[in-house]
Amino acid sequence: MEPGLDRVEVTPAAAEMIRRLKAQHGDLVFHQSGGCCDGSAPMCYPAGELRIGAHDVKLGEVEGCEVYIGGQQWERWQHTRLVIDVVPGRGAGFSLEAPEGVRFLTRSCVVDP
């Protein structure tokens, strides 16, 4: 099992948005942003549009979409379970949900390593 596998889930509202985005864009991938330009939001891209780095950690899958986090960020967040949610508003990145008038965000809870 990969270090972060099964450390991510989605709310029902986020799951519905993911299904809508998949219907429009095809397969998707998420990357938990490290907090620079787009804050610490989960960013959603068409599969194949995001280069997965050698140090990225796969957290698991949601609605059939792989979810990754940067290795250094994983070192700080490894004791958390991430919950991807969706709320009204526009994020500051290039994530696919932005034109829908919503943005994904991460909620978390502490778990055993």
C-alpha positions in Angstrom: 0.0 0.0 0.0 1.3 3.5 -0.8 2.0 5.7 2.1 -1.1 7.9 1.9 -3.6 5.5 0.3 -7.1 5.7 1.6 -6.6 9.1 3.3 -9.1 11.0 1.3 -12.9 11.1 0.9 -15.5 13.5 -0.5 -18.8 14.9 0.8 -22.0 14.1 -1.1 -22.0 17.6 -2.6 -18.4 17.3 -3.8 -19.1 13.8 -5.2 -22.0 15.3 -7.3 -19.8 18.1 -8.6 -17.1 15.6 -9.5 -19.6 13.5 -11.5 -20.8 16.7 -13.3 -17.2 17.6 -14.1 -16.4 14.1 -15.3 -19.4 14.2 -17.7 -18.0 17.5 -19.2 -14.3 16.8 -19.1 -13.7 13.0 -18.9 -11.4 11.5 -16.4 -10.1 13.8 -13.7 -7.2 14.0 -11.2 -6.9 16.0 -8.0 -3.8 17.4 -6.4 -3.9 18.9 -2.9 -2.3 22.3 -3.3 0.5 23.3 -1.0 -0.7 26.8 -0.3 1.0 29.1 -2.7 -1.2 30.8 -5.4 -4.3 28.7 -4.9 -4.2 28.4 -1.1 -4.4 24.9 0.3 -7.3 23.8 -1.9 -7.6 20.5 -3.8 -7.1 21.3 -7.5 -9.1 19.4 -10.1 -7.6 18.8 -13.6 -8.4 16.7 -16.6 -6.4 13.4 -16.3 -3.2 13.6 -18.1 -3.0 17.4 -17.7 -1.1 17.3 -14.4 2.4 16.0 -14.2 2.7 13.7 -11.2 6.1 14.2 -9.6 8.4 11.6 -8.2 7.7 12.9 -4.7 4.0 13.2 -4.9 2.0 10.8 -2.7 -1.2 9.2 -3.8 -3.8 9.6 -1.1 -6.4 7.4 -2.8 -9.3 7.8 -5.2 -12.6 9.7 -5.0 -15.4 9.0 -7.5 -12.8 7.2 -9.7 -10.3 10.1 -9.6 -6.8 9.7 -8.2 -5.9 12.2 -5.5 -2.3 13.3 -4.9 -0.4 15.5 -2.4 3.2 16.8 -2.6 5.7 14.7 -0.6 6.8 17.5 1.6 3.2 18.5 2.4 2.4 14.8 3.1 5.2 14.8 5.7 3.3 17.6 7.6 -0.2 16.3 6.9 0.3 12.5 7.2 -1.7 12.3 10.4 -4.8 13.6 8.7 -7.6 12.3 6.6 -8.7 14.8 4.0 -12.3 15.4 3.1 -12.9 17.2 -0.2 -15.9 19.4 0.0 -17.4 22.0 -2.4 -18.7 25.5 -1.4 -20.1 28.5 -3.3 -17.5 30.9 -4.5 -14.5 31.1 -6.8 -11.1 29.8 -5.9 -7.8 31.3 -7.0 -6.5 28.6 -9.3 -7.1 26.8 -12.5 -9.3 24.1 -11.0 -12.1 22.8 -13.3 -15.0 23.7 -10.9 -14.3 27.4 -11.0 -16.6 28.2 -14.0 -19.4 26.5 -12.1 -19.4 29.2 -9.4 -18.1 26.9 -6.7 -14.7 25.8 -5.3 -13.4 22.6 -3.8 -11.9 22.9 -0.3 -10.3 20.5 2.1 -11.5 19.7 5.5 -9.4 17.4 7.7 -9.5 15.3 10.8 -6.6 13.7 12.7 -6.1 9.9 12.3 -3.5 7.4 13.4 -0.5 7.1 11.0 
